[in-house]
Amino acid sequence: MDAPILLLAASAGWMTRLSLISATVLYMYFIPLDMISTLNKYTVLSGHAMFLLSLSHCGSVWSVDAWLARRRTGAPTQRPRFAVWPQRLIQLLICIVYLAAAFTKMHTPSFFSGDQLVFWMLTDTTASNPLGDWMSMYPALAPVTAYLTVIWEVAFIFVSWRGVGRTCMLSVGLVFHTLTFFMLGLIVFPLLYCVLYLSWLHESDVERLAAWWRRRSGRRA
């Protein structure tokens, strides 16, 4: 029960760094105990992401820790600034995973023929995927989807950093991972990636979202 409590504490931003470090240590201890069924792509990715978050200053602005600090010392006179390298490492982690996945697919002929994708859509190994059953009736779409997936995974590390490229790559990624839920029955993997995409938010993006929320809340009031 300790690990879920620590993860909840880290999500709320209470003793954030200690909670993240403790949760990461326990997570990386328990996962390999059942290596055959538990250790997989998303457990490795989430373990690395939690480790990088424990090195960052997350929880310094919108968190229980920040609220308690404001109560002790009063409102801060200026906005806190921190090094950006943990965020960049999480972004590079995602990019490298995509690139490695693309290279693996390039050496898998059954992927480009569409056989692998159609077989996966016809199975309910992880969860029910009714959209996959319907899509499997159109096998000609599978090779097209396979080539588009590889092109997007290779281009992600080069295009996703700023401007229109960032918007396009992240939008395609959200659609891609959502479709893996409906077509392939994946659950944890797409949820994990959609959360990790938040590492691409800039400070200006958060400010615009906060201003939009304030305007919307004002209209409601």
C-alpha positions, 0 to 999 in steps of 0.5 A: 500500500505504500507505493500508491500512497506515495504516488497520490502524495506526489500527484497532490504535491505534498512532500513532492520530492521525497514522495517521488524518490520513495515511489520510484525506489519502491516501483523499481524494486517491485516491478522486476520481482515478476519480470515475465508478466510485469516488466514491459515497455510502459513500466520501464518508461514510467520508471525513468519518467518518475526518476527524472521527475524526482530530480526536478522542482515539480510541485513548486508552484501548483501543489500542497507544498507551494500552498503551505510555503505561501502560508508560512512566508506569504505571497512570493514577490517573483515567480520561481525559476528552475533549470529546465534539463529534467523536462528536456530529458523527459522529452528526449526519452519520449523521442528516443523511444519513438525512434527505437520503435520505428527502427524495430518496425523497419526490421519487421516485414510483417508490420509493413505488410499489415499482417501484424496489425490485423492480427492484433486488432482481431485479438482481445489480449489486453482489452476489448477493441470493437473498433479494431474488429471493424478496422480488420475488415479493411486490411488495405488500410493496415499497410498505409497506417504502418508507413504513416506510423513509422514516418511520424515516429522518425520525424517526431524527434526533429519536428516536435520542439516548437511552433507548428511542428510541435502542435502537429506532432503532439496532435498526431500523437494524441490521436495515435495513442487514443486509437491504440486504445480503441483499435488494439485494446491498450490502456496504460501505455496510451494514458502514460504517453498522453500524460508525458506529453504535458512535458512539452508545455511551455510557461507561456502555454500554461499562462494562456490556459490559466488566463482562459480558465479565469475568463471562463470562470468569470463568465460562469460567476 
